[in-house]
Amino acid sequence: QVQLVESGGGLVQPGGSLRLSCAASGSIVSINRMAWYRQAPGKERELVAAITSSGSTNYADSLKGRFTISRDNDKNTLSLHMNSLKPEDTAVYYCNVDIQNRNYKIYRYWGQGTQVTVSS
């Protein structure tokens, strides 16, 4: 089985920065798409950013370049660098990874979520 461990969340002032990390471990043959989602209070879960195995990325339109997603294929890790944070960025952030296991089946895994709070 696969485990996703997230880290890096916390409290930050508006305009500040945070880096979220997600480490995948377990029965991994290959990792396809990796992504970050978030869910703010009273809102639906939304895609923040995604990155393919080749490094192609896409972001939520509202982020306007403030966030950067990256991955380390050798370490099976995913990162999200968040800059110029705004109160509306406050949410629980979830790591999402599509993994092919040793049975050659692809499953979508979710991290436990890490809280990001942007407040003065």
Secondary structure, 3 states (H helix, E strand, C coil): CEEEEEECCEEECCCCCEEEEEEEEECCCEEEEEEEEEECCCCCCEEEEEECCCCCEEECHHHCCCEEEEEECCCCEEEEEECCCCHHHCEEEEEEEEEECCCCCEEEEECCCEEEEECC
